[in-house]
Amino acid sequence: VQPFFGLPGELLSSVKLTRTPDYVLTIEGLASFSRYCREIPGDGLVIFCSGFPNPQVQSFVKRLDIDLTNSVPFYHWGDTDVRGIEILNLIDELCRNRQVQAHQMDRMHWRDCRALTKQNRGVLEKIVASRGGAMRMAAKLLEHGIPIDFEQETINPKAPHRKAAG
C-alpha cells in the first residue's frame, strides 16, 4: 500500500512480509514520516516510531532484524538532539544482527549549537561507551552541543544510499 497505511500496535505481531524490502527505515516524527512516504519512491519498509517507539514497535523491529537477511540495511531518521540519539541507540540495541545507521541525522555544519546539560552529557557518554551504532552521533553532540536546527523536519527527505556490494 502506498504511500502508507497504519496498523494498531497489537496487530504488529501478526504482520507477515510478502517480500523482502530493500531497506528498513524507522522515522521518529510524523511530519517527516508522511513526507518521506509521499515523496520517496522505492521498496523500503518505513516505520513511524512516534517518538520513542512503544513496546509493540520495538518487538516488530526486533522480529524484522531476526527475519530479514543481513543484506537488508536498517536506518533510523530522527532529531539530532539527545532524545533523538537515545532513540537511534534504542533501535540499534534492538537489532542484534546488524548495526542501525543514522539517516540524515548528521549536519554538515554544526553551527549555533546549544550547550549540553550535565544530565545530557551523562546520557551521551553512556551511549558513546556502549560502542553501538549511535556512538558517533553521541560523540559529535558531546563535542559540539545540540545544533539549533536539530529538528528532523528541517531536512528534506531522501532515500538511504546503499553501499555497493563487493
Secondary structure, DSSP 4 states (H G I P E B T S, - for coil): --S-----GGGGGG---SS--S-EEEES-HHHHHHHHHH--SS-EEEE--SSPPHHHHHHHHHHHHHS-TTS-EEEE--SSHHHHHHHHHHHHH-SSSPPEE-S---S---SPBPPPHHHHHHHHHHHHHTSTTHHHHHHHHHH-B-TT--GGGS---PPPPPPP-
